[in-house]
């Protein structure tokens, strides 16, 4: 029979119950934290996303719905264009979320008025689906801009303002 390796001194059998309890507590705390985080994010997203409304008693015409979708698109584009003027730039994501919530409320009202579930309105349903998709992508863009570009834009504005206060800034070369 060959030599038997010595037991690992870090795993003293006298402390097995304590190690088990420590692992159990760690798993419990990690699980509770993860569940709290998932619930918190889900609750936040639900608060920022208005529910779909029941169909309106009288549906708008196809043309009125299409015009409404175009107006929503123009509003969405206008809101996106305003993001570059938000100061400080690091707060673009917060500003976008406020705009997004109000915009989604208008979208939900228009969806309700347009009877999008009917077979004849499939092209309109696609237009509204794509509006929501573009809005989702703009939300991602706003968060990325605030987190990645916003700090640099704010620093550039500060540098421009500091340089503009220089006594030599008012003279022509």
KOLBA-476701 format. One record per residue (C-alpha): residue number from 0; residue in three letters; x, y, z. Coordinates in Angstrom, 1 decimal, decimal comma, m for minus. Layout:
BEGIN
node kepa NUM | guvex ala | x X | y Y | z Z
...
END
This chain:
BEGIN
node kepa 0 | guvex unk | x 0,0 | y 0,0 | z 0,0
node kepa 1 | guvex unk | x 1,4 | y 3,4 | z m1,0
node kepa 2 | guvex unk | x 1,8 | y 6,4 | z 1,2
node kepa 3 | guvex unk | x m1,3 | y 8,2 | z 2,2
node kepa 4 | guvex unk | x m1,3 | y 12,0 | z 1,7
node kepa 5 | guvex unk | x m1,7 | y 14,1 | z 4,8
node kepa 6 | guvex unk | x m5,1 | y 15,8 | z 5,2
node kepa 7 | guvex unk | x m5,4 | y 19,4 | z 4,2
node kepa 8 | guvex unk | x m4,9 | y 21,4 | z 7,5
node kepa 9 | guvex unk | x m7,2 | y 24,1 | z 6,2
node kepa 10 | guvex unk | x m10,1 | y 21,7 | z 6,3
node kepa 11 | guvex unk | x m9,9 | y 20,6 | z 9,9
node kepa 12 | guvex unk | x m12,9 | y 18,2 | z 10,5
node kepa 13 | guvex unk | x m13,7 | y 19,9 | z 13,7
node kepa 14 | guvex unk | x m14,9 | y 22,9 | z 11,8
node kepa 15 | guvex unk | x m16,9 | y 21,1 | z 9,2
node kepa 16 | guvex unk | x m20,3 | y 22,3 | z 10,7
node kepa 17 | guvex unk | x m19,1 | y 25,9 | z 10,8
node kepa 18 | guvex unk | x m17,9 | y 25,8 | z 7,2
node kepa 19 | guvex unk | x m21,3 | y 24,3 | z 6,2
node kepa 20 | guvex unk | x m23,1 | y 27,0 | z 8,1
node kepa 21 | guvex unk | x m21,0 | y 29,8 | z 6,6
node kepa 22 | guvex unk | x m21,7 | y 28,4 | z 3,1
node kepa 23 | guvex unk | x m25,4 | y 28,2 | z 3,9
node kepa 24 | guvex unk | x m25,5 | y 31,8 | z 5,1
node kepa 25 | guvex unk | x m23,5 | y 33,0 | z 2,1
node kepa 26 | guvex unk | x m25,9 | y 31,2 | z m0,3
node kepa 27 | guvex unk | x m28,9 | y 32,5 | z 1,6
node kepa 28 | guvex unk | x m27,7 | y 36,2 | z 1,6
node kepa 29 | guvex unk | x m26,6 | y 36,0 | z m2,0
node kepa 30 | guvex unk | x m30,0 | y 34,6 | z m3,0
node kepa 31 | guvex unk | x m31,9 | y 37,2 | z m1,0
node kepa 32 | guvex unk | x m29,9 | y 40,0 | z m2,5
node kepa 33 | guvex unk | x m30,4 | y 38,7 | z m6,0
node kepa 34 | guvex unk | x m34,1 | y 38,3 | z m5,5
node kepa 35 | guvex unk | x m34,3 | y 41,8 | z m4,1
node kepa 36 | guvex unk | x m32,3 | y 43,2 | z m7,0
node kepa 37 | guvex unk | x m34,6 | y 41,4 | z m9,6
node kepa 38 | guvex unk | x m37,7 | y 42,6 | z m7,8
node kepa 39 | guvex unk | x m36,4 | y 46,2 | z m7,6
node kepa 40 | guvex unk | x m35,4 | y 46,4 | z m11,3
node kepa 41 | guvex unk | x m38,7 | y 44,8 | z m12,3
node kepa 42 | guvex unk | x m40,7 | y 47,2 | z m10,2
node kepa 43 | guvex unk | x m38,8 | y 50,1 | z m11,6
node kepa 44 | guvex unk | x m39,3 | y 49,1 | z m15,2
node kepa 45 | guvex unk | x m43,0 | y 48,5 | z m14,5
node kepa 46 | guvex unk | x m43,3 | y 52,0 | z m13,0
node kepa 47 | guvex unk | x m41,7 | y 53,5 | z m16,1
node kepa 48 | guvex unk | x m43,8 | y 51,6 | z m18,6
node kepa 49 | guvex unk | x m47,5 | y 52,4 | z m18,7
node kepa 50 | guvex unk | x m49,9 | y 49,5 | z m19,2
node kepa 51 | guvex unk | x m51,7 | y 48,9 | z m22,4
node kepa 52 | guvex unk | x m55,2 | y 50,5 | z m22,3
node kepa 53 | guvex unk | x m58,4 | y 48,7 | z m23,2
node kepa 54 | guvex unk | x m59,7 | y 49,4 | z m26,7
node kepa 55 | guvex unk | x m61,5 | y 52,7 | z m27,0
node kepa 56 | guvex unk | x m65,3 | y 52,6 | z m27,6
node kepa 57 | guvex unk | x m64,9 | y 54,1 | z m31,1
node kepa 58 | guvex unk | x m61,8 | y 53,4 | z m33,2
node kepa 59 | guvex unk | x m60,1 | y 56,1 | z m35,2
node kepa 60 | guvex unk | x m59,8 | y 55,7 | z m39,0
node kepa 61 | guvex unk | x m56,7 | y 54,1 | z m40,5
node kepa 62 | guvex unk | x m55,5 | y 57,5 | z m41,7
node kepa 63 | guvex unk | x m56,0 | y 59,1 | z m38,3
node kepa 64 | guvex unk | x m54,0 | y 56,3 | z m36,7
node kepa 65 | guvex unk | x m51,2 | y 56,6 | z m39,3
node kepa 66 | guvex unk | x m51,1 | y 60,3 | z m38,8
node kepa 67 | guvex unk | x m51,0 | y 59,7 | z m35,0
node kepa 68 | guvex unk | x m48,1 | y 57,3 | z m35,5
node kepa 69 | guvex unk | x m46,2 | y 59,9 | z m37,6
node kepa 70 | guvex unk | x m46,8 | y 62,5 | z m34,8
node kepa 71 | guvex unk | x m45,5 | y 60,1 | z m32,2
node kepa 72 | guvex unk | x m42,4 | y 59,4 | z m34,4
node kepa 73 | guvex unk | x m41,8 | y 63,2 | z m34,8
node kepa 74 | guvex unk | x m42,2 | y 63,6 | z m31,0
node kepa 75 | guvex unk | x m39,8 | y 60,8 | z m30,4
node kepa 76 | guvex unk | x m37,2 | y 62,2 | z m32,8
node kepa 77 | guvex unk | x m37,6 | y 65,7 | z m31,3
node kepa 78 | guvex unk | x m37,0 | y 64,2 | z m27,8
node kepa 79 | guvex unk | x m33,9 | y 62,4 | z m29,0
node kepa 80 | guvex unk | x m32,5 | y 65,5 | z m30,6
node kepa 81 | guvex unk | x m32,9 | y 67,5 | z m27,4
node kepa 82 | guvex unk | x m30,7 | y 65,0 | z m25,5
node kepa 83 | guvex unk | x m27,5 | y 66,5 | z m26,9
node kepa 84 | guvex unk | x m28,4 | y 69,8 | z m25,2
node kepa 85 | guvex unk | x m29,0 | y 68,4 | z m21,7
node kepa 86 | guvex unk | x m26,7 | y 69,7 | z m19,1
node kepa 87 | guvex unk | x m25,0 | y 68,1 | z m17,3
node kepa 88 | guvex unk | x m24,6 | y 65,5 | z m20,1
node kepa 89 | guvex unk | x m24,3 | y 62,7 | z m17,4
node kepa 90 | guvex unk | x m28,0 | y 63,2 | z m16,6
node kepa 91 | guvex unk | x m29,2 | y 62,4 | z m20,2
node kepa 92 | guvex unk | x m30,5 | y 59,0 | z m19,1
node kepa 93 | guvex unk | x m32,7 | y 60,5 | z m16,4
node kepa 94 | guvex unk | x m34,0 | y 63,1 | z m18,7
node kepa 95 | guvex unk | x m34,8 | y 60,5 | z m21,3
node kepa 96 | guvex unk | x m36,6 | y 58,3 | z m18,9
node kepa 97 | guvex unk | x m38,9 | y 61,2 | z m17,9
node kepa 98 | guvex unk | x m39,5 | y 61,9 | z m21,6
node kepa 99 | guvex unk | x m40,0 | y 58,1 | z m22,4
node kepa 100 | guvex unk | x m42,7 | y 57,7 | z m19,7
node kepa 101 | guvex unk | x m44,7 | y 60,6 | z m21,0
node kepa 102 | guvex unk | x m44,2 | y 59,5 | z m24,6
node kepa 103 | guvex unk | x m45,3 | y 55,9 | z m23,8
node kepa 104 | guvex unk | x m48,5 | y 57,2 | z m22,2
node kepa 105 | guvex unk | x m49,3 | y 59,0 | z m25,4
node kepa 106 | guvex unk | x m48,5 | y 55,9 | z m27,4
node kepa 107 | guvex unk | x m50,8 | y 53,7 | z m25,2
node kepa 108 | guvex unk | x m53,7 | y 56,1 | z m25,7
node kepa 109 | guvex unk | x m53,2 | y 56,1 | z m29,5
node kepa 110 | guvex unk | x m52,9 | y 52,3 | z m29,6
node kepa 111 | guvex unk | x m56,2 | y 52,1 | z m27,6
node kepa 112 | guvex unk | x m57,9 | y 54,4 | z m30,1
node kepa 113 | guvex unk | x m56,6 | y 52,5 | z m33,2
node kepa 114 | guvex unk | x m58,0 | y 48,9 | z m32,7
node kepa 115 | guvex unk | x m54,7 | y 47,3 | z m33,6
node kepa 116 | guvex unk | x m55,9 | y 43,8 | z m32,9
node kepa 117 | guvex unk | x m58,1 | y 43,7 | z m36,0
node kepa 118 | guvex unk | x m56,8 | y 41,9 | z m39,0
node kepa 119 | guvex unk | x m57,2 | y 44,9 | z m41,4
node kepa 120 | guvex unk | x m55,0 | y 46,9 | z m39,1
node kepa 121 | guvex unk | x m51,9 | y 44,6 | z m39,3
node kepa 122 | guvex unk | x m49,8 | y 47,2 | z m41,1
node kepa 123 | guvex unk | x m50,6 | y 49,7 | z m38,3
node kepa 124 | guvex unk | x m49,8 | y 47,1 | z m35,7
node kepa 125 | guvex unk | x m46,4 | y 46,8 | z m37,3
node kepa 126 | guvex unk | x m45,9 | y 50,5 | z m37,3
node kepa 127 | guvex unk | x m46,6 | y 50,8 | z m33,6
node kepa 128 | guvex unk | x m44,5 | y 47,8 | z m32,8
node kepa 129 | guvex unk | x m41,5 | y 49,4 | z m34,6
node kepa 130 | guvex unk | x m42,1 | y 52,7 | z m32,9
node kepa 131 | guvex unk | x m41,8 | y 50,9 | z m29,5
node kepa 132 | guvex unk | x m38,6 | y 49,1 | z m30,8
node kepa 133 | guvex unk | x m37,0 | y 52,4 | z m31,9
node kepa 134 | guvex unk | x m37,9 | y 54,0 | z m28,5
node kepa 135 | guvex unk | x m36,3 | y 51,0 | z m26,7
node kepa 136 | guvex unk | x m33,1 | y 51,5 | z m28,8
node kepa 137 | guvex unk | x m33,1 | y 55,2 | z m28,0
node kepa 138 | guvex unk | x m33,4 | y 54,5 | z m24,3
node kepa 139 | guvex unk | x m30,3 | y 52,2 | z m24,6
node kepa 140 | guvex unk | x m28,5 | y 55,0 | z m26,5
node kepa 141 | guvex unk | x m29,4 | y 57,6 | z m23,8
node kepa 142 | guvex unk | x m28,0 | y 55,4 | z m21,0
node kepa 143 | guvex unk | x m24,8 | y 54,7 | z m23,0
node kepa 144 | guvex unk | x m24,4 | y 58,4 | z m23,8
node kepa 145 | guvex unk | x m24,8 | y 59,4 | z m20,2
node kepa 146 | guvex unk | x m22,4 | y 56,8 | z m18,9
node kepa 147 | guvex unk | x m19,8 | y 56,7 | z m21,6
node kepa 148 | guvex unk | x m19,8 | y 60,1 | z m23,4
node kepa 149 | guvex unk | x m21,6 | y 62,4 | z m20,9
node kepa 150 | guvex unk | x m18,6 | y 62,8 | z m18,5
node kepa 151 | guvex unk | x m16,3 | y 63,8 | z m21,4
node kepa 152 | guvex unk | x m18,9 | y 66,2 | z m22,8
node kepa 153 | guvex unk | x m19,3 | y 67,8 | z m19,4
node kepa 154 | guvex unk | x m15,4 | y 68,1 | z m19,0
node kepa 155 | guvex unk | x m15,2 | y 69,7 | z m22,5
node kepa 156 | guvex unk | x m17,8 | y 72,3 | z m21,5
node kepa 157 | guvex unk | x m15,9 | y 73,0 | z m18,3
node kepa 158 | guvex unk | x m12,7 | y 73,4 | z m20,3
node kepa 159 | guvex unk | x m14,3 | y 75,7 | z m22,8
node kepa 160 | guvex unk | x m15,8 | y 77,8 | z m20,1
node kepa 161 | guvex unk | x m12,5 | y 78,0 | z m18,2
node kepa 162 | guvex unk | x m10,6 | y 78,9 | z m21,4
node kepa 163 | guvex unk | x m13,3 | y 81,6 | z m22,2
node kepa 164 | guvex unk | x m12,6 | y 83,3 | z m18,9
node kepa 165 | guvex unk | x m8,9 | y 83,7 | z m19,8
node kepa 166 | guvex unk | x m8,0 | y 87,3 | z m20,3
node kepa 167 | guvex unk | x m6,5 | y 86,5 | z m23,7
node kepa 168 | guvex unk | x m9,7 | y 84,9 | z m25,0
node kepa 169 | guvex unk | x m11,2 | y 88,3 | z m26,0
node kepa 170 | guvex unk | x m8,3 | y 89,4 | z m28,2
node kepa 171 | guvex unk | x m7,9 | y 88,6 | z m31,9
node kepa 172 | guvex unk | x m4,5 | y 87,2 | z m32,9
END
